[in-house]
Amino acid sequence: MGCWKKLYNGFILQRMWPLLTNENLDETAIEIMAVLGVLGLSNDPTKPDKPGVQQIFDLMLRVYNVGDVISKIQVTALQGATMLSANDHTRIKKLKSCID
């Protein structure tokens, strides 16, 4: 848990999240956050994910839902949300309703 906490609080929140305001780096930041977020997923579907995974997933859906024309960052966010939906039926349903 300690390594995840450092990764989430020290790197994802402090380093990656602020890059979302930089239009040259925002897509890369989204992709990195999704890949790192997978490290916080529980291997056991009966156990919860690490704290912060849901926030990253929700961010991905917010980015995907911005605007009517699908942009490259939205595709990246959708891919990230898909990665973070593994073994979580609630997230899968939320993702599916977002796409429909």
All heavy atoms as an XYZ file, in Angstrom:
781
protein
N       0.825     -1.197      0.000
C       0.000      0.000      0.000
C       0.864      1.254      0.000
O       0.545      2.223     -0.642
C      -0.947     -0.046      1.204
C      -1.780      1.182      1.384
S      -2.992      1.346      0.072
C      -3.963      2.641      0.723
N       1.994      1.213      0.700
C       2.850      2.378      0.793
C       3.374      2.838     -0.559
O       3.433      4.025     -0.847
N       3.764      1.889     -1.411
C       4.268      2.243     -2.742
C       3.172      2.876     -3.585
O       3.417      3.844     -4.291
C       4.816      0.999     -3.444
S       6.352      0.398     -2.727
N       1.955      2.331     -3.523
C       0.850      2.906     -4.288
C       0.544      4.319     -3.794
O       0.331      5.225     -4.593
C      -0.409      2.037     -4.212
C      -1.584      2.778     -4.772
C      -2.608      3.354     -4.067
C      -1.844      3.090     -6.144
N      -3.476      4.002     -4.917
C      -3.022      3.851     -6.194
C      -1.177      2.804     -7.332
C      -3.562      4.322     -7.395
C      -1.714      3.284     -8.520
C      -2.895      4.023     -8.543
N       0.552      4.490     -2.492
C       0.241      5.801     -1.914
C       1.253      6.849     -2.403
O       0.878      7.953     -2.784
C       0.257      5.700     -0.387
C      -0.383      6.837      0.320
C      -0.481      6.551      1.809
C      -1.272      7.609      2.501
N      -1.456      7.335      3.920
N       2.515      6.481     -2.419
C       3.554      7.397     -2.914
C       3.375      7.668     -4.404
O       3.516      8.801     -4.853
C       4.947      6.816     -2.663
C       5.379      6.867     -1.238
C       6.757      6.269     -1.080
C       7.153      6.199      0.380
N       8.460      5.562      0.566
N       3.069      6.625     -5.159
C       2.868      6.777     -6.596
C       1.681      7.685     -6.882
O       1.778      8.616     -7.684
C       2.653      5.407     -7.248
C       2.347      5.414     -8.737
C       3.530      5.951     -9.538
C       1.987      4.019     -9.202
N       0.571      7.419     -6.198
C      -0.643      8.205     -6.452
C      -0.490      9.642     -5.958
O      -0.683     10.589     -6.721
C      -1.857      7.542     -5.796
C      -3.132      8.301     -6.053
C      -3.710      8.302     -7.319
C      -3.742      9.050     -5.058
C      -4.862      9.028     -7.587
C      -4.893      9.774     -5.318
C      -5.449      9.762     -6.579
O      -6.585     10.482     -6.841
N      -0.133      9.804     -4.681
C      -0.047     11.153     -4.103
C       1.152     11.945     -4.620
O       1.034     13.131     -4.907
C       0.016     11.084     -2.576
C      -1.278     10.611     -1.973
O      -2.351     10.830     -2.507
N      -1.182      9.901     -0.860
N       2.289     11.275     -4.733
C       3.513     11.979     -5.085
C       3.726     12.182     -6.566
O       4.330     13.170     -6.974
N       3.243     11.262     -7.372
C       3.504     11.383     -8.801
C       2.250     11.707     -9.611
O       2.223     12.675    -10.357
C       4.168     10.111     -9.346
C       4.618     10.254    -10.761
C       5.724     11.034    -11.077
C       3.935      9.638    -11.785
C       6.140     11.183    -12.400
C       4.338      9.785    -13.109
C       5.449     10.555    -13.415
N       1.215     10.887     -9.451
C       0.007     11.110    -10.260
C      -0.633     12.453     -9.913
O      -0.896     13.262    -10.809
C      -0.996      9.944    -10.096
C      -0.399      8.660    -10.692
C      -2.328     10.280    -10.763
C      -1.219      7.405    -10.461
N      -0.882     12.695     -8.636
C      -1.543     13.951     -8.248
C      -0.638     15.176     -8.406
O      -1.078     16.217     -8.893
C      -2.041     13.867     -6.803
C      -3.234     12.964     -6.542
C      -3.623     13.017     -5.069
C      -4.423     13.322     -7.410
N       0.614     15.050     -7.976
C       1.486     16.220     -7.969
C       2.162     16.501     -9.306
O       2.434     17.658     -9.627
C       2.544     16.085     -6.879
C       1.956     16.168     -5.490
C       3.026     16.080     -4.414
O       4.219     16.087     -4.691
N       2.604     15.984     -3.166
N       2.455     15.462    -10.080
C       3.197     15.669    -11.325
C       2.321     15.580    -12.573
O       2.448     16.382    -13.481
C       4.333     14.644    -11.457
C       5.270     14.604    -10.299
C       6.274     15.682    -10.400
N       7.196     15.568     -9.272
C       8.293     16.230     -9.165
N       8.634     17.058    -10.113
N       9.060     16.109     -8.118
N       1.458     14.572    -12.620
C       0.663     14.340    -13.830
C      -0.582     15.221    -13.904
O      -0.887     15.777    -14.946
C       0.246     12.863    -13.939
C       1.388     11.902    -14.160
S       2.149     12.099    -15.776
C       3.606     13.020    -15.407
N      -1.309     15.331    -12.804
C      -2.573     16.081    -12.800
C      -2.380     17.513    -13.290
O      -3.143     17.986    -14.130
C      -3.201     16.044    -11.406
C      -4.692     15.994    -11.421
C      -5.544     17.027    -11.632
C      -5.522     14.836    -11.244
N      -6.851     16.599    -11.579
C      -6.856     15.253    -11.335
C      -5.255     13.502    -11.002
C      -7.928     14.386    -11.203
C      -6.320     12.635    -10.860
C      -7.640     13.086    -10.965
N      -1.349     18.235    -12.818
C      -1.154     19.611    -13.307
C      -0.878     19.700    -14.817
O      -1.150     20.729    -15.428
C       0.057     20.112    -12.507
C       0.074     19.269    -11.282
C      -0.439     17.921    -11.717
N      -0.364     18.630    -15.408
C      -0.066     18.656    -16.845
C      -1.323     18.651    -17.699
O      -1.261     18.915    -18.899
C       0.821     17.468    -17.225
C       2.222     17.465    -16.624
C       2.982     16.219    -17.057
C       2.988     18.720    -17.010
N      -2.460     18.375    -17.085
C      -3.719     18.362    -17.839
C      -4.080     19.756    -18.347
O      -4.892     19.893    -19.254
C      -4.845     17.791    -16.991
C      -4.666     16.328    -16.579
C      -5.798     15.892    -15.660
C      -4.563     15.426    -17.790
N      -3.469     20.787    -17.789
C      -3.734     22.153    -18.244
C      -2.793     22.566    -19.382
O      -2.931     23.650    -19.922
C      -3.582     23.160    -17.084
O      -2.254     23.089    -16.579
C      -4.577     22.854    -15.971
N      -1.840     21.709    -19.722
C      -0.886     21.993    -20.785
C      -1.313     21.230    -22.034
O      -1.198     20.016    -22.090
C       0.513     21.550    -20.337
C       1.576     21.848    -21.359
O       1.351     21.781    -22.556
N       2.767     22.157    -20.870
N      -1.786     21.947    -23.044
C      -2.344     21.257    -24.213
C      -1.295     20.510    -25.027
O      -1.634     19.700    -25.875
C      -3.143     22.202    -25.092
C      -2.366     23.319    -25.725
C      -3.282     24.232    -26.537
O      -4.248     24.766    -25.963
O      -3.004     24.380    -27.725
N      -0.017     20.734    -24.747
C       1.032     19.963    -25.420
C       1.324     18.642    -24.702
O       1.894     17.736    -25.299
C       2.332     20.771    -25.521
C       2.167     21.977    -26.413
O       1.556     21.893    -27.470
N       2.692     23.104    -25.979
N       0.957     18.567    -23.429
C       1.281     17.384    -22.626
C       0.064     16.669    -22.060
O       0.203     15.608    -21.463
C       2.201     17.792    -21.465
C       3.557     18.366    -21.859
C       4.292     18.892    -20.637
C       4.394     17.333    -22.583
N      -1.128     17.243    -22.236
C      -2.308     16.678    -21.579
C      -2.611     15.248    -22.011
O      -2.935     14.393    -21.182
C      -3.531     17.578    -21.766
C      -3.859     17.894    -23.224
O      -3.132     17.427    -24.129
O      -4.833     18.621    -23.452
N      -2.469     14.956    -23.274
C      -2.758     13.599    -23.760
C      -1.777     12.582    -23.170
O      -2.166     11.496    -22.747
C      -2.694     13.567    -25.283
C      -3.102     12.241    -25.852
C      -2.963     12.224    -27.364
O      -3.047     13.283    -28.005
O      -2.747     11.131    -27.882
N      -0.510     12.959    -23.121
C       0.508     12.082    -22.538
C       0.241     11.868    -21.057
O       0.363     10.746    -20.554
C       1.916     12.687    -22.751
O       2.121     12.868    -24.148
C       2.992     11.796    -22.181
N      -0.145     12.930    -20.358
C      -0.454     12.817    -18.936
C      -1.627     11.869    -18.701
O      -1.590     11.031    -17.795
C      -0.754     14.197    -18.342
N      -2.664     11.976    -19.525
C      -3.827     11.078    -19.414
C      -3.392      9.626    -19.598
O      -3.778      8.741    -18.837
C      -4.899     11.450    -20.468
C      -5.607     12.739    -20.087
C      -5.890     10.328    -20.687
C      -6.632     12.586    -18.996
N      -2.576      9.398    -20.601
C      -2.130      8.030    -20.891
C      -1.287      7.467    -19.743
O      -1.483      6.332    -19.309
C      -1.330      8.006    -22.186
C      -1.001      6.618    -22.662
C      -0.409      6.601    -24.063
O      -0.234      7.673    -24.685
O      -0.134      5.497    -24.538
N      -0.364      8.256    -19.234
C       0.480      7.821    -18.122
C      -0.369      7.546    -16.885
O      -0.173      6.545    -16.188
C       1.581      8.859    -17.823
C       2.588      8.878    -18.966
C       2.269      8.564    -16.495
C       3.585     10.013    -18.911
N      -1.326      8.428    -16.611
C      -2.193      8.236    -15.444
C      -2.990      6.932    -15.548
O      -3.153      6.217    -14.562
C      -3.131      9.436    -15.281
C      -2.407     10.688    -14.860
S      -3.422     12.174    -14.982
C      -4.523     11.946    -13.616
N      -3.465      6.630    -16.739
C      -4.230      5.392    -16.934
C      -3.343      4.167    -16.726
O      -3.730      3.221    -16.018
C      -4.855      5.361    -18.324
N      -2.162      4.192    -17.319
C      -1.253      3.047    -17.194
C      -0.854      2.850    -15.736
O      -0.869      1.726    -15.225
C      -0.009      3.237    -18.098
C       1.045      2.189    -17.804
C      -0.409      3.188    -19.564
N      -0.529      3.937    -15.049
C      -0.170      3.821    -13.633
C      -1.380      3.438    -12.785
O      -1.238      2.716    -11.793
C       0.448      5.133    -13.133
C       1.793      5.495    -13.753
C       2.258      6.848    -13.233
C       2.832      4.420    -13.486
N      -2.545      3.910    -13.163
C      -3.763      3.561    -12.434
C      -4.028      2.072    -12.417
O      -4.563      1.536    -11.435
N      -3.634      1.388    -13.473
C      -3.807     -0.070    -13.535
C      -3.053     -0.744    -12.389
O      -3.493     -1.769    -11.862
C      -3.338     -0.609    -14.911
C      -3.275     -2.125    -14.929
C      -4.263     -0.100    -16.002
N      -1.943     -0.151    -11.963
C      -1.183     -0.712    -10.846
C      -1.981     -0.682     -9.542
O      -1.681     -1.432     -8.616
C       0.140      0.042    -10.663
C       1.104     -0.012    -11.851
C       2.307      0.886    -11.590
C       1.535     -1.440    -12.132
N      -2.976      0.174     -9.484
C      -3.808      0.265     -8.287
C      -5.027     -0.632     -8.312
O      -5.796     -0.682     -7.350
N      -5.241     -1.332     -9.423
C      -6.383     -2.246     -9.515
C      -6.131     -3.477     -8.656
O      -5.017     -4.007     -8.613
C      -6.619     -2.684    -10.963
C      -7.044     -1.603    -11.948
C      -7.135     -2.190    -13.355
C      -8.370     -0.991    -11.535
N      -7.166     -3.938     -8.010
C      -7.070     -5.150     -7.205
C      -6.995     -6.368     -8.116
O      -7.706     -6.442     -9.120
C      -8.295     -5.257     -6.295
O      -8.295     -6.506     -5.633
N      -6.145     -7.308     -7.772
C      -6.070     -8.566     -8.517
C      -7.240     -9.478     -8.183
O      -7.539    -10.402     -8.925
C      -4.761     -9.293     -8.227
C      -3.567     -8.557     -8.797
O      -3.675     -7.903     -9.819
N      -2.436     -8.659     -8.134
N      -7.874     -9.199     -7.061
C      -9.005     -9.996     -6.586
C     -10.281     -9.176     -6.779
O     -10.455     -8.142     -6.133
C      -8.809    -10.336     -5.109
C      -9.911    -11.194     -4.533
O     -10.962    -11.369     -5.187
O      -9.727    -11.698     -3.412
N     -11.188     -9.622     -7.674
C     -12.410     -8.847     -7.938
C     -13.302     -8.639     -6.719
O     -14.164     -7.776     -6.725
C     -13.141     -9.649     -9.011
C     -12.287    -10.795     -9.371
C     -11.098    -10.827     -8.468
N     -13.079     -9.407     -5.661
C     -13.900     -9.248     -4.449
C     -13.314     -8.195     -3.503
O     -13.952     -7.832     -2.531
C     -14.047    -10.590     -3.700
O     -12.743    -11.019     -3.248
C     -14.666    -11.643     -4.587
N     -12.109     -7.732     -3.796
C     -11.455     -6.731     -2.946
C     -11.421     -5.394     -3.668
O     -11.331     -5.340     -4.897
C     -10.041     -7.177     -2.583
C     -10.024     -8.417     -1.709
C      -8.633     -8.745     -1.271
C      -8.681     -9.984     -0.369
N      -7.343    -10.421     -0.010
N     -11.484     -4.293     -2.909
C     -11.502     -2.969     -3.555
C     -10.156     -2.604     -4.164
O      -9.109     -3.123     -3.762
C     -11.846     -2.022     -2.399
C     -11.380     -2.736     -1.171
C     -11.547     -4.205     -1.453
N     -10.212     -1.699     -5.135
C      -8.991     -1.159     -5.716
C      -8.341     -0.214     -4.720
O      -8.947      0.198     -3.733
C      -9.326     -0.396     -7.004
C      -9.872     -1.311     -8.087
O      -9.466     -2.486     -8.137
O     -10.711     -0.840     -8.884
N      -7.124      0.163     -5.016
C      -6.407      1.112     -4.163
C      -7.086      2.483     -4.248
O      -7.736      2.812     -5.240
C      -4.959      1.236     -4.633
C      -4.187     -0.066     -4.632
C      -3.487     -0.262     -3.334
C      -2.438     -1.337     -3.363
N      -2.871     -2.693     -3.335
N      -6.946      3.294     -3.197
C      -7.537      4.632     -3.209
C      -6.984      5.465     -4.370
O      -5.791      5.438     -4.637
C      -7.090      5.236     -1.864
C      -6.675      4.081     -1.022
C      -6.243      2.995     -1.955
N      -7.871      6.167     -5.047
C      -7.473      7.033     -6.143
C      -7.784      6.465     -7.517
O      -7.901      7.216     -8.479
N      -7.929      5.142     -7.621
C      -8.211      4.539     -8.923
C      -9.546      5.051     -9.457
O      -9.656      5.402    -10.632
C      -8.194      2.993     -8.851
C      -8.682      2.376    -10.147
C      -6.795      2.495     -8.517
N     -10.537      5.125     -8.605
C     -11.851      5.606     -9.040
C     -11.774      7.053     -9.519
O     -12.403      7.429    -10.506
C     -12.890      5.472     -7.922
C     -14.293      5.853     -8.343
C     -14.848      4.939     -9.420
O     -14.730      3.726     -9.335
N     -15.460      5.526    -10.444
N     -10.967      7.876     -8.850
C     -10.818      9.272     -9.250
C     -10.172      9.375    -10.633
O     -10.562     10.215    -11.448
C      -9.989     10.053     -8.217
C     -10.723     10.329     -6.935
C     -10.749      9.128     -5.972
O     -10.229      8.056     -6.252
N     -11.385      9.315     -4.833
N      -9.191      8.510    -10.894
C      -8.556      8.514    -12.216
C      -9.569      8.082    -13.268
O      -9.665      8.694    -14.339
C      -7.308      7.603    -12.232
C      -6.253      8.112    -11.250
C      -6.728      7.521    -13.639
C      -5.093      7.151    -11.034
N     -10.343      7.043    -12.968
C     -11.382      6.570    -13.893
C     -12.392      7.682    -14.181
O     -12.723      7.943    -15.340
C     -12.094      5.348    -13.300
C     -13.254      4.878    -14.120
C     -13.053      4.104    -15.248
C     -14.550      5.204    -13.757
C     -14.140      3.664    -16.012
C     -15.631      4.773    -14.503
C     -15.419      4.007    -15.641
N     -12.847      8.358    -13.131
C     -13.818      9.443    -13.300
C     -13.235     10.578    -14.146
O     -13.934     11.170    -14.968
C     -14.280      9.971    -11.944
C     -15.138      8.967    -11.184
O     -15.694      8.032    -11.812
O     -15.241      9.100     -9.949
N     -11.952     10.867    -13.951
C     -11.285     11.885    -14.758
C     -11.306     11.480    -16.228
O     -11.596     12.308    -17.104
C      -9.841     12.080    -14.287
C      -8.972     12.936    -15.212
C      -9.419     14.391    -15.167
C      -7.511     12.797    -14.854
N     -11.017     10.221    -16.493
C     -11.020      9.731    -17.878
C     -12.392      9.940    -18.527
O     -12.489     10.385    -19.670
C     -10.660      8.243    -17.947
C      -9.315      7.877    -17.383
S      -7.967      8.515    -18.353
C      -6.645      8.474    -17.175
N     -13.444      9.639    -17.785
C     -14.795      9.820    -18.333
C     -15.125     11.294    -18.543
O     -15.760     11.655    -19.528
C     -15.835      9.169    -17.431
C     -15.833      7.645    -17.384
C     -17.033      7.139    -16.589
C     -15.818      7.029    -18.764
N     -14.684     12.160    -17.636
C     -14.919     13.601    -17.803
C     -14.217     14.120    -19.055
O     -14.793     14.889    -19.820
C     -14.453     14.379    -16.572
C     -15.413     14.303    -15.407
C     -15.129     15.353    -14.349
N     -13.765     15.410    -13.873
C     -13.263     14.675    -12.878
N     -14.012     13.804    -12.251
N     -12.007     14.814    -12.513
N     -12.993     13.695    -19.259
C     -12.249     14.126    -20.439
C     -12.929     13.597    -21.695
O     -13.079     14.314    -22.686
C     -10.774     13.662    -20.374
C     -10.062     13.892    -21.700
C     -10.043     14.373    -19.245
N     -13.363     12.354    -21.661
C     -14.031     11.767    -22.824
C     -15.307     12.533    -23.176
O     -15.620     12.711    -24.349
C     -14.358     10.293    -22.586
C     -15.140      9.695    -23.721
C     -14.522      9.430    -24.941
C     -16.501      9.431    -23.600
C     -15.240      8.920    -26.006
C     -17.223      8.905    -24.666
C     -16.589      8.656    -25.863
O     -17.304      8.153    -26.922
N     -16.036     12.998    -22.185
C     -17.326     13.646    -22.400
C     -17.238     15.115    -22.775
O     -18.266     15.770    -22.936
C     -18.220     13.480    -21.170
C     -18.780     12.093    -21.084
O     -19.216     11.523    -22.076
N     -18.751     11.514    -19.896
N     -16.054     15.667    -22.923
C     -15.898     17.074    -23.292
C     -16.063     17.225    -24.800
O     -15.368     16.592    -25.576
C     -14.510     17.603    -22.865
C     -14.276     19.002    -23.408
C     -14.380     17.581    -21.362
N     -17.010     18.047    -25.206
C     -17.199     18.358    -26.626
C     -17.961     17.307    -27.407
O     -18.128     16.177    -26.969
N     -18.435     17.721    -28.563
C     -19.216     16.837    -29.430
C     -18.348     16.106    -30.448
O     -18.676     15.004    -30.872
C     -20.291     17.641    -30.173
C     -21.328     18.207    -29.225
O     -21.563     17.584    -28.169
O     -21.893     19.268    -29.535
N     -17.268     16.727    -30.864
C     -16.364     16.113    -31.833
C     -15.280     15.371    -31.058
O     -14.641     15.935    -30.179
C     -15.725     17.184    -32.748
C     -14.744     16.562    -33.711
C     -16.800     17.964    -33.486
N     -15.091     14.102    -31.383
C     -14.125     13.282    -30.652
C     -12.699     13.667    -31.062
O     -12.347     13.631    -32.240
C     -14.356     11.769    -30.920
C     -15.776     11.365    -30.526
C     -13.324     10.923    -30.204
C     -16.070     11.490    -29.054
N     -11.901     14.027    -30.066
C     -10.507     14.404    -30.307
C      -9.584     13.268    -29.872
O     -10.021     12.294    -29.255
C     -10.175     15.668    -29.516
O     -10.244     15.395    -28.128
N      -8.317     13.434    -30.169
C      -7.340     12.402    -29.821
C      -7.246     12.204    -28.301
O      -7.141     11.079    -27.828
C      -5.974     12.767    -30.404
C      -5.009     11.631    -30.392
C      -3.776     11.938    -31.216
C      -2.840     10.742    -31.145
N      -1.567     10.985    -31.761
N      -7.317     13.285    -27.529
C      -7.240     13.147    -26.072
C      -8.466     12.394    -25.539
O      -8.376     11.638    -24.583
C      -7.052     14.505    -25.356
C      -6.723     14.262    -23.881
C      -8.263     15.396    -25.529
C      -6.318     15.497    -23.126
N      -9.605     12.589    -26.183
C     -10.801     11.870    -25.757
C     -10.666     10.370    -26.028
O     -11.096      9.554    -25.220
C     -12.040     12.434    -26.449
C     -12.429     13.793    -25.908
C     -13.529     14.414    -26.725
O     -13.316     14.781    -27.873
N     -14.701     14.504    -26.136
N     -10.068     10.023    -27.149
C      -9.830      8.606    -27.450
C      -8.867      8.010    -26.423
O      -9.087      6.908    -25.912
C      -9.282      8.430    -28.887
C      -8.850      6.999    -29.146
C     -10.322      8.865    -29.908
N      -7.832      8.763    -26.089
C      -6.877      8.313    -25.077
C      -7.562      8.128    -23.732
O      -7.325      7.139    -23.026
C      -5.708      9.313    -24.960
O      -5.082      9.449    -26.232
C      -4.691      8.868    -23.937
N      -8.427      9.068    -23.367
C      -9.159      8.963    -22.105
C     -10.088      7.752    -22.099
O     -10.205      7.051    -21.098
C      -9.949     10.246    -21.852
N     -10.735      7.494    -23.226
C     -11.614      6.333    -23.329
C     -10.820      5.039    -23.189
O     -11.248      4.110    -22.496
C     -12.366      6.363    -24.659
C     -13.369      5.242    -24.892
C     -14.478      5.275    -23.846
C     -13.954      5.351    -26.292
N      -9.660      4.984    -23.804
C      -8.800      3.810    -23.660
C      -8.364      3.633    -22.209
O      -8.348      2.519    -21.684
C      -7.565      3.931    -24.567
C      -7.888      3.830    -26.036
C      -6.719      4.222    -26.930
O      -5.860      5.016    -26.546
N      -6.693      3.663    -28.130
N      -8.034      4.737    -21.555
C      -7.643      4.677    -20.145
C      -8.776      4.202    -19.256
O      -8.577      3.370    -18.369
N      -9.970      4.714    -19.505
C     -11.135      4.283    -18.719
C     -11.403      2.799    -18.928
O     -11.760      2.082    -17.979
C     -12.363      5.107    -19.097
N     -11.198      2.335    -20.138
C     -11.374      0.911    -20.434
C     -10.370      0.073    -19.650
O     -10.719     -0.950    -19.064
C     -11.235      0.646    -21.946
O     -12.184      1.445    -22.637
C     -11.460     -0.813    -22.281
N      -9.130      0.526    -19.615
C      -8.095     -0.187    -18.861
C      -8.452     -0.262    -17.378
O      -8.221     -1.281    -16.724
C      -6.741      0.516    -19.018
C      -6.156      0.425    -20.402
S      -4.750      1.549    -20.684
C      -3.668      1.199    -19.325
N      -9.016      0.814    -16.847
C      -9.331      0.879    -15.416
C     -10.654      0.200    -15.066
O     -11.028      0.146    -13.902
C      -9.349      2.341    -14.957
C      -8.005      3.046    -15.055
C      -8.161      4.526    -14.763
C      -6.993      2.414    -14.109
N     -11.339     -0.319    -16.066
C     -12.626     -0.986    -15.833
C     -12.482     -2.480    -15.583
O     -13.472     -3.154    -15.295
C     -13.555     -0.785    -17.034
O     -13.879      0.570    -17.165
N     -11.286     -3.006    -15.693
C     -11.069     -4.441    -15.535
C     -11.638     -4.944    -14.201
O     -11.403     -4.347    -13.154
C      -9.582     -4.753    -15.610
N     -12.420     -5.998    -14.279
C     -12.990     -6.666    -13.103
C     -13.973     -5.815    -12.302
O     -14.320     -6.187    -11.190
C     -11.895     -7.166    -12.141
C     -11.001     -8.188    -12.777
O     -11.440     -8.967    -13.610
N      -9.749     -8.202    -12.397
N     -14.395     -4.694    -12.817
C     -15.316     -3.838    -12.062
C     -16.571     -3.600    -12.902
O     -16.582     -2.768    -13.807
C     -14.648     -2.516    -11.721
C     -15.458     -1.671    -10.759
O     -16.696     -1.587    -10.932
O     -14.856     -1.082     -9.839
N     -17.620     -4.341    -12.588
C     -18.851     -4.268    -13.375
C     -19.496     -2.884    -13.311
O     -20.101     -2.439    -14.288
C     -19.841     -5.351    -12.920
C     -19.310     -6.731    -13.134
N     -19.034     -7.226    -14.394
C     -18.983     -7.711    -12.264
C     -18.570     -8.455    -14.286
N     -18.517     -8.782    -13.000
N     -19.364     -2.203    -12.194
C     -19.929     -0.857    -12.074
C     -19.242      0.094    -13.051
O     -19.899      0.879    -13.735
C     -19.785     -0.338    -10.627
O     -20.401     -1.274     -9.740
C     -20.422      1.020    -10.468
N     -17.921      0.021    -13.112
C     -17.186      0.880    -14.053
C     -17.502      0.510    -15.491
O     -17.628      1.390    -16.341
C     -15.679      0.782    -13.810
C     -15.229      1.520    -12.584
C     -13.721      1.651    -12.540
N     -13.324      2.044    -11.200
C     -12.435      1.412    -10.466
N     -11.779      0.383    -10.944
N     -12.175      1.825     -9.260
N     -17.617     -0.769    -15.761
C     -17.944     -1.203    -17.120
C     -19.297     -0.644    -17.545
O     -19.448     -0.138    -18.653
C     -17.914     -2.743    -17.227
C     -16.466     -3.239    -17.071
C     -18.502     -3.211    -18.552
C     -16.332     -4.736    -16.902
N     -20.288     -0.699    -16.650
C     -21.611     -0.159    -16.951
C     -21.552      1.352    -17.177
O     -22.172      1.893    -18.092
C     -22.601     -0.483    -15.825
C     -23.019     -1.923    -15.791
C     -23.966     -2.167    -14.630
C     -24.290     -3.634    -14.501
N     -25.123     -3.907    -13.316
N     -20.792      2.034    -16.323
C     -20.654      3.486    -16.438
C     -19.972      3.852    -17.766
O     -20.398      4.777    -18.449
C     -19.821      3.994    -15.255
C     -19.970      5.447    -14.948
C     -19.276      5.778    -13.632
C     -19.475      7.191    -13.252
N     -18.791      7.547    -11.992
N     -18.976      3.100    -18.124
C     -18.268      3.318    -19.377
C     -19.187      3.081    -20.564
O     -19.239      3.868    -21.502
C     -17.048      2.389    -19.441
C     -16.150      2.483    -20.658
C     -15.559      3.873    -20.800
C     -15.042      1.451    -20.552
N     -19.940      1.989    -20.506
C     -20.858      1.653    -21.590
C     -21.922      2.731    -21.763
O     -22.232      3.142    -22.877
C     -21.522      0.299    -21.330
C     -22.354     -0.207    -22.483
C     -22.879     -1.597    -22.188
C     -23.694     -2.173    -23.276
N     -24.682     -1.352    -23.907
N     -22.472      3.232    -20.651
C     -23.492      4.281    -20.760
C     -22.903      5.579    -21.301
O     -23.584      6.361    -21.942
C     -24.154      4.506    -19.406
O     -23.275      5.144    -18.513
N     -21.641      5.789    -21.071
C     -20.957      6.975    -21.560
C     -20.778      6.905    -23.078
O     -20.868      7.906    -23.769
C     -19.591      7.043    -20.888
S     -18.831      8.626    -20.904
N     -20.547      5.715    -23.580
C     -20.315      5.515    -25.011
C     -21.624      5.507    -25.802
O     -21.691      6.013    -26.909
C     -19.538      4.207    -25.248
C     -18.156      4.292    -24.610
C     -19.398      3.905    -26.726
C     -17.415      2.998    -24.565
N     -22.662      4.942    -25.215
C     -23.955      4.827    -25.922
C     -24.591      6.140    -26.229
O     -24.462      7.136    -25.728
C     -24.937      3.973    -25.113
C     -24.518      2.508    -25.110
O     -23.728      2.108    -25.988
O     -24.965      1.784    -24.218
